[in-house]
Amino acid sequence: MKQNEIISLADDPKVTEAKRRFSIIGNSQALLEAVGRAVRVAPIDLSVLVNGESGSGKEFFPKIIHHFGSRKHKKYIAVNCGAIPEGTIDSELFGHEKGSFTGAISDRKGYFEEADGGTIFLDEVAELPMTTQARLLRVLETGEFLKVGSSKVQKTDIRIVAATNVDLPEAVAKGKFREDLYYRLSTIHIVVPNLHDRGDDIMLLARKFANDFSEKYMTPPITFSADARRYMLLYRWPGNVRQLKNVVEQ
């Protein structure tokens, strides 16, 4: 991206609004490109795949897309696919009929029915079992799904934004992720930069966290020596923003 395009993104009112609304701190080229892309693709009602390392802030980008899209006044539901046991993930996403399994004492709506008309964010999408991936593919292709234990086809009108820290083409090659689902999800692709590649954003974030924790614990804010700043800029930060916040708090 050219320098004048970077300046244009920094002055873009929608990019500025997105950063303010979702408390996104930083002015690095990589961050502005990612936020700018999310803002630009928001009105295009297609599925989006967000890639980024753990702790990099992927969860902000589906919110940006929902807010600046045509579905902003409809429901937004975030689902952590990796936190739901394999035995219940289909029921959580698609719902179930009464009596469809032990403990199903009543009908239940799934997230795809609850979020009809809105946006659903599937975090850690690579953790979905292959059988659930097949169900998700059907939703993407036809807007149709079946509740667990039901033969009645239901329709949903929903925008899907998925996120992962996994290299999905590699997962496809290893047979752990459906190739057709990968292509359906990645109609639009956004890459969230890792913290190490965001340059001076590191110190902006560190100072913000230091001030926040100073207020929280009613202590004097910490300061960063020249050596500390140099080390922080050179350090890899494998846990990204989450790790930096934890280090500053300690």
C-alpha positions in Angstrom: 0.0 0.0 0.0 1.3 3.4 -1.0 2.0 6.1 1.7 -0.8 8.4 0.4 -3.2 5.4 0.7 -2.1 4.9 4.3 -2.7 8.6 5.1 -6.1 8.3 3.4 -7.1 5.3 5.6 -5.9 7.1 8.8 -8.3 10.0 7.8 -11.2 7.9 6.7 -14.1 8.8 8.9 -15.4 5.2 8.9 -12.1 3.8 9.9 -11.8 6.4 12.6 -15.4 5.5 13.8 -14.6 1.8 13.8 -11.5 2.3 15.9 -13.3 4.5 18.4 -16.4 2.4 18.7 -14.6 -0.8 19.2 -11.6 0.6 21.2 -9.0 -0.4 18.6 -5.7 1.3 19.4 -3.0 1.8 16.8 -2.0 3.6 13.6 0.3 1.1 11.9 -0.1 0.4 8.2 -1.0 -3.3 8.8 -3.8 -2.4 11.3 -5.2 0.4 9.2 -5.3 -1.9 6.2 -7.2 -4.6 8.1 -9.7 -2.2 9.6 -10.2 -0.4 6.3 -10.8 -3.7 4.5 -13.4 -4.7 7.1 -15.2 -1.3 6.7 -15.1 -1.6 2.9 -16.5 -5.1 2.6 -19.2 -4.6 5.3 -21.9 -3.5 2.8 -21.1 -6.5 0.6 -23.4 -9.2 2.0 -21.0 -12.2 1.6 -19.3 -14.5 4.0 -16.0 -13.4 5.5 -13.0 -15.3 6.8 -10.8 -13.5 9.4 -7.3 -15.0 9.9 -4.9 -14.0 12.7 -2.8 -15.3 15.5 -4.3 -16.0 18.9 -4.6 -12.8 20.9 -4.3 -10.5 17.9 -7.9 -9.1 18.2 -9.8 -11.0 15.5 -13.0 -10.7 17.5 -13.3 -6.9 16.7 -13.5 -7.4 12.9 -16.9 -9.3 12.8 -18.3 -6.5 14.9 -17.0 -3.9 12.5 -18.5 -5.8 9.6 -21.9 -6.1 11.3 -22.0 -2.5 12.4 -21.2 -1.1 8.9 -23.3 -3.6 7.0 -27.0 -3.7 6.1 -27.8 -6.1 9.0 -26.6 -3.7 11.8 -30.1 -3.4 13.3 -30.5 -7.2 13.4 -29.0 -9.7 15.9 -25.3 -10.3 16.2 -24.3 -13.6 17.8 -20.8 -14.7 18.5 -20.0 -18.4 19.0 -16.7 -19.9 20.2 -16.7 -23.2 18.2 -13.8 -24.5 20.2 -15.5 -24.1 23.5 -18.6 -26.3 22.7 -18.3 -30.1 23.1 -18.4 -32.1 19.9 -21.5 -33.9 21.1 -23.6 -30.7 21.5 -22.2 -28.4 18.8 -24.9 -29.3 16.2 -27.7 -28.7 18.8 -26.1 -25.4 19.8 -25.8 -24.2 16.2 -28.9 -25.7 14.5 -31.2 -26.5 17.5 -33.0 -29.7 18.3 -36.4 -31.3 18.6 -37.8 -32.5 21.8 -36.8 -36.1 22.5 -34.0 -36.2 19.9 -31.5 -37.2 22.5 -31.2 -37.9 26.2 -31.9 -34.6 28.0 -33.7 -33.0 25.1 -36.8 -32.3 27.2 -38.1 -29.5 24.9 -37.6 -28.0 21.4 -34.6 -25.6 21.2 -33.7 -23.0 18.7 -30.1 -23.0 17.6 -28.0 -19.9 16.9 -28.7 -20.0 13.2 -32.4 -19.6 13.9 -31.9 -17.1 16.6 -29.7 -14.9 14.4 -32.0 -15.0 11.4 -31.7 -11.8 9.4 -28.5 -10.9 11.3 -24.9 -11.9 11.6 -23.3 -14.9 13.2 -19.6 -15.0 14.1 -18.0 -18.4 14.2 -14.8 -18.1 16.2 -12.3 -21.0 16.0 -14.1 -22.3 13.0 -11.4 -24.9 12.3 -12.4 -26.7 15.5 -15.8 -27.8 14.0 -16.2 -31.5 13.5 -16.4 -32.7 9.9 -20.1 -33.6 10.2 -20.9 -30.1 11.5 -18.8 -28.6 8.7 -21.1 -30.4 6.2 -24.2 -28.8 7.9 -22.5 -25.4 7.8 -21.7 -25.8 4.1 -25.4 -26.5 3.4 -26.3 -23.2 5.2 -23.8 -21.3 3.1 -25.0 -22.9 -0.2 -28.7 -22.9 0.3 -29.6 -21.1 3.5 -31.2 -24.4 4.7 -30.6 -26.5 7.9 -32.2 -29.3 9.9 -32.6 -29.3 13.6 -31.1 -32.3 15.4 -33.8 -35.0 15.3 -35.9 -33.3 12.7 -36.6 -34.0 9.0 -38.2 -30.6 8.4 -36.0 -28.3 6.4 -35.8 -24.7 7.8 -34.5 -21.6 6.1 -32.3 -18.9 7.5 -31.1 -15.6 6.1 -27.8 -14.9 7.8 -24.4 -13.5 7.2 -21.5 -15.7 8.4 -18.2 -14.3 9.6 -15.7 -16.9 10.6 -12.3 -16.6 12.3 -9.4 -18.9 12.9 -5.7 -18.9 13.9 -5.2 -22.1 11.9 -3.8 -22.2 8.4 -6.9 -23.6 6.7 -5.3 -24.6 3.4 -2.9 -26.7 5.4 -5.8 -28.1 7.4 -7.6 -28.9 4.1 -4.4 -30.7 2.8 -4.4 -32.8 6.0 -8.1 -33.7 5.7 -9.1 -31.8 8.8 -11.2 -29.2 7.1 -13.5 -29.4 4.1 -12.1 -27.7 1.0 -15.5 -26.7 -0.3 -16.3 -25.1 3.0 -13.0 -23.2 3.0 -13.8 -21.7 -0.4 -17.3 -20.8 0.7 -16.1 -19.1 3.9 -13.2 -17.2 2.4 -15.2 -15.3 -0.3 -13.8 -12.3 1.4 -10.5 -12.7 3.4 -9.2 -10.4 6.1 -5.8 -10.9 7.7 -5.3 -9.4 11.2 -1.7 -8.4 11.8 0.2 -9.8 14.7 1.5 -7.4 17.3 5.2 -7.8 16.4 4.4 -6.4 12.9 2.6 -3.3 14.2 5.7 -1.3 15.2 4.9 1.8 17.3 1.4 0.4 18.1 3.2 -1.7 20.8 4.1 1.3 22.9 0.7 3.0 22.3 -1.0 -0.1 23.7 1.5 -0.6 26.5 0.9 3.0 27.7 -2.9 2.6 27.4 -2.8 -0.6 29.5 -0.4 1.0 32.0 -2.8 3.9 32.6 -5.8 1.5 32.8 -4.2 -0.6 35.4 -3.0 2.4 37.3 -6.6 3.5 37.6 -7.9 0.0 38.4 -5.4 -0.7 41.2 -5.0 3.0 42.3 -1.2 2.9 41.8 1.2 5.2 40.0 1.4 4.4 36.3 4.5 2.5 35.3 7.0 4.2 32.9 9.1 2.5 30.2 12.8 3.1 30.0 14.6 3.3 26.7 15.9 -0.2 27.1 12.4 -1.5 27.9 11.0 0.2 24.9 13.7 -1.2 22.6 13.2 -4.7 24.0 9.4 -4.5 23.6 9.7 -3.5 20.0 12.1 -6.3 19.2 10.3 -9.0 21.1 8.2 -11.5 19.1 5.0 -11.3 21.3 3.7 -14.8 20.5 0.5 -14.1 22.5 0.1 -10.7 20.8 -2.1 -8.0 22.4 -3.4 -10.3 25.0 0.2 -11.2 26.2 1.2 -7.5 26.2 -1.7 -6.6 28.4 -0.9 -9.4 30.8 2.8 -8.4 31.0 1.9 -4.8 31.7 -0.5 -5.8 34.4 2.1 -7.9 36.1 
